[in-house]
Amino acid sequence: MKQSSLGLGTSTKRTRRREFLDEMDRVVPWSDLVV
């Protein structure tokens, strides 16, 4: 699952929130968690 599908990735500015969400994408195995 990408944050863009949640409407959170609308800006290209690198913010702390963006950095955090990008890190979560790398760390969390979304495909295993989402059925």
N, CA, C and O atoms as a GROMACS GRO file, in nm:
protein
  140
    1MET      N    1   0.086  -0.118   0.000
    1MET     CA    2   0.000   0.000   0.000
    1MET      C    3   0.090   0.123   0.000
    1MET      O    4   0.183   0.134   0.080
    2LYS      N    5   0.061   0.213  -0.088
    2LYS     CA    6   0.136   0.338  -0.094
    2LYS      C    7   0.056   0.448  -0.028
    2LYS      O    8  -0.067   0.447  -0.031
    3GLN      N    9   0.126   0.544   0.033
    3GLN     CA   10   0.056   0.654   0.095
    3GLN      C   11  -0.019   0.739  -0.005
    3GLN      O   12  -0.117   0.804   0.030
    4SER      N   13   0.027   0.739  -0.130
    4SER     CA   14  -0.042   0.818  -0.231
    4SER      C   15  -0.186   0.770  -0.248
    4SER      O   16  -0.274   0.849  -0.283
    5SER      N   17  -0.211   0.641  -0.224
    5SER     CA   18  -0.347   0.591  -0.233
    5SER      C   19  -0.433   0.643  -0.118
    5SER      O   20  -0.556   0.639  -0.124
    6LEU      N   21  -0.367   0.691  -0.013
    6LEU     CA   22  -0.440   0.749   0.100
    6LEU      C   23  -0.453   0.901   0.087
    6LEU      O   24  -0.513   0.966   0.173
    7GLY      N   25  -0.397   0.957  -0.019
    7GLY     CA   26  -0.404   1.100  -0.040
    7GLY      C   27  -0.301   1.178   0.040
    7GLY      O   28  -0.317   1.298   0.062
    8LEU      N   29  -0.194   1.111   0.085
    8LEU     CA   30  -0.094   1.178   0.167
    8LEU      C   31   0.029   1.220   0.088
    8LEU      O   32   0.110   1.298   0.137
    9GLY      N   33   0.044   1.172  -0.034
    9GLY     CA   34   0.165   1.199  -0.111
    9GLY      C   35   0.144   1.299  -0.222
    9GLY      O   36   0.191   1.279  -0.334
   10THR      N   37   0.074   1.407  -0.194
   10THR     CA   38   0.041   1.502  -0.299
   10THR      C   39   0.149   1.607  -0.322
   10THR      O   40   0.143   1.680  -0.421
   11SER      N   41   0.247   1.617  -0.234
   11SER     CA   42   0.350   1.718  -0.246
   11SER      C   43   0.486   1.653  -0.275
   11SER      O   44   0.512   1.541  -0.233
   12THR      N   45   0.571   1.726  -0.348
   12THR     CA   46   0.706   1.675  -0.374
   12THR      C   47   0.806   1.729  -0.273
   12THR      O   48   0.923   1.690  -0.275
   13LYS      N   49   0.762   1.818  -0.184
   13LYS     CA   50   0.849   1.874  -0.081
   13LYS      C   51   0.887   1.764   0.019
   13LYS      O   52   0.801   1.688   0.064
   14ARG      N   53   1.016   1.757   0.052
   14ARG     CA   54   1.063   1.656   0.147
   14ARG      C   55   1.042   1.706   0.290
   14ARG      O   56   1.119   1.787   0.341
   15THR      N   57   0.937   1.657   0.353
   15THR     CA   58   0.907   1.695   0.490
   15THR      C   59   0.937   1.578   0.583
   15THR      O   60   0.966   1.468   0.537
   16ARG      N   61   0.932   1.604   0.712
   16ARG     CA   62   0.951   1.494   0.808
   16ARG      C   63   0.845   1.387   0.790
   16ARG      O   64   0.874   1.268   0.800
   17ARG      N   65   0.724   1.430   0.764
   17ARG     CA   66   0.615   1.334   0.742
   17ARG      C   67   0.643   1.248   0.619
   17ARG      O   68   0.625   1.127   0.622
   18ARG      N   69   0.688   1.313   0.511
   18ARG     CA   70   0.719   1.240   0.388
   18ARG      C   71   0.832   1.141   0.411
   18ARG      O   72   0.826   1.027   0.366
   19GLU      N   73   0.936   1.186   0.483
   19GLU     CA   74   1.049   1.097   0.514
   19GLU      C   75   1.002   0.978   0.597
   19GLU      O   76   1.042   0.864   0.572
   20PHE      N   77   0.916   1.004   0.696
   20PHE     CA   78   0.864   0.898   0.780
   20PHE      C   79   0.782   0.798   0.698
   20PHE      O   80   0.800   0.677   0.713
   21LEU      N   81   0.694   0.847   0.614
   21LEU     CA   82   0.609   0.759   0.534
   21LEU      C   83   0.691   0.678   0.434
   21LEU      O   84   0.660   0.561   0.408
   22ASP      N   85   0.794   0.739   0.376
   22ASP     CA   86   0.882   0.665   0.286
   22ASP      C   87   0.955   0.554   0.360
   22ASP      O   88   0.971   0.444   0.308
   23GLU      N   89   1.000   0.584   0.481
   23GLU     CA   90   1.067   0.483   0.563
   23GLU      C   91   0.971   0.369   0.597
   23GLU      O   92   1.010   0.252   0.595
   24MET      N   93   0.847   0.403   0.629
   24MET     CA   94   0.747   0.300   0.659
   24MET      C   95   0.723   0.210   0.538
   24MET      O   96   0.705   0.089   0.552
   25ASP      N   97   0.722   0.268   0.419
   25ASP     CA   98   0.706   0.188   0.297
   25ASP      C   99   0.820   0.088   0.282
   25ASP      O  100   0.799  -0.024   0.236
   26ARG      N  101   0.940   0.129   0.321
   26ARG     CA  102   1.055   0.039   0.310
   26ARG      C  103   1.054  -0.070   0.416
   26ARG      O  104   1.096  -0.182   0.390
   27VAL      N  105   1.006  -0.038   0.536
   27VAL     CA  106   1.017  -0.128   0.651
   27VAL      C  107   0.900  -0.224   0.664
   27VAL      O  108   0.919  -0.341   0.696
   28VAL      N  109   0.778  -0.176   0.641
   28VAL     CA  110   0.658  -0.256   0.666
   28VAL      C  111   0.625  -0.342   0.544
   28VAL      O  112   0.617  -0.290   0.432
   29PRO      N  113   0.606  -0.472   0.564
   29PRO     CA  114   0.570  -0.561   0.452
   29PRO      C  115   0.419  -0.551   0.422
   29PRO      O  116   0.341  -0.639   0.458
   30TRP      N  117   0.381  -0.441   0.355
   30TRP     CA  118   0.239  -0.412   0.331
   30TRP      C  119   0.168  -0.526   0.258
   30TRP      O  120   0.054  -0.557   0.290
   31SER      N  121   0.233  -0.587   0.163
   31SER     CA  122   0.168  -0.694   0.085
   31SER      C  123   0.131  -0.813   0.173
   31SER      O  124   0.034  -0.883   0.143
   32ASP      N  125   0.206  -0.836   0.280
   32ASP     CA  126   0.174  -0.945   0.373
   32ASP      C  127   0.062  -0.906   0.468
   32ASP      O  128  -0.010  -0.993   0.517
   33LEU      N  129   0.048  -0.778   0.496
   33LEU     CA  130  -0.052  -0.732   0.593
   33LEU      C  131  -0.189  -0.706   0.530
   33LEU      O  132  -0.292  -0.722   0.595
   34VAL      N  133  -0.189  -0.664   0.403
   34VAL     CA  134  -0.314  -0.630   0.336
   34VAL      C  135  -0.365  -0.753   0.264
   34VAL      O  136  -0.294  -0.815   0.184
   35VAL      N  137  -0.491  -0.788   0.293
   35VAL     CA  138  -0.548  -0.909   0.233
   35VAL      C  139  -0.630  -0.873   0.111
   35VAL      O  140  -0.686  -0.962   0.047
   0.00000   0.00000   0.00000
